[in-house]
Amino acid sequence: MNIKVGKNNGLSVFSKLIIENGKPMVSSLVVAELFQLEHKSVLQAIRCLEVPDEFNERNFAPASIEVEKPNGEKIKESS
């Protein structure tokens, strides 16, 4: 798989990588940004994975973040 990452883009993606309990984690928002996809497409792909429920629960925990809209309004977005 070839991933095209701009000079600064690669550093910003790695800065969004989180290590939790010794395991690397990243938000679906970061995945969407890196692969230049719509976030809803990434979420749909995660939901369509054919994996055991236990694996899904451990590896794809839902989270939410506060996102500021262009008009200044802040909303919670699930990832």
N, C-alpha and C positions, 0 to 999 in steps of 0.2 A: 504494500500500500504506500503510495506516495502522498506525503502531507506537505503542502506548501505553507510555510510560515515566514512572514515578513521579518526583517531584522529585529524590530522591537517586539513584534507580536509573540515570538517564542518566549522571550523573557517574561512577558506579562502573563502568559498562560502558566508557566512554571511557578510564578509567584502566587497563582491562585490554587495551586496544589496544596492540599492539607494532609498532614500526617496525623491520624487519629488511632490511638492504640497500636502504633507501629505499622498501620496500613495506609497507603496513599489513597486519598479520596479527592474527587473533583465534582463540582456541581454540573448538573445537566446544562445549565446556562453557559458554562465554560466550554462544554463539548459542542454545543450549538455554535458558539462563537468561533471555535477553532476550525470546525468543518464547514463553516458558513452555511448553516442550516437554520430554519426557523425552530425556535424552542419547542413549539407544539409538536413538530415532527420528531424531535428527539424523545420527548415524553411518550409519544405514540409508539415509537420503536421499542422503548423500554417496556411498555405495557404488553407488547406483542411477543416479547421473548418467551420462548418455550423452555422454561427452567422450573425446577421445583419451587414451591412457595417459600420454603425455608431459605433457599439460596436468594430468592428475590427479596425477601424481607431483610436479610443481612446485608445485601449489596446494593439495594436501591431504595434506601430509606427516604421517605418524602421529607422535604424541608421547605421553608418559605423564607423569602427575603423581601425587604422593603425596596421598592423601585420608585424612583422619582420620574414622573411624566414630564414632557416638555413644558406643560403649563404650571409646573411646580407641585401638582398634586402627588401625594405619595400613596401607593397601593401595595398590598402584599401579593407577591407572585409565588406560586408553588413551583418547585423544581424537583 
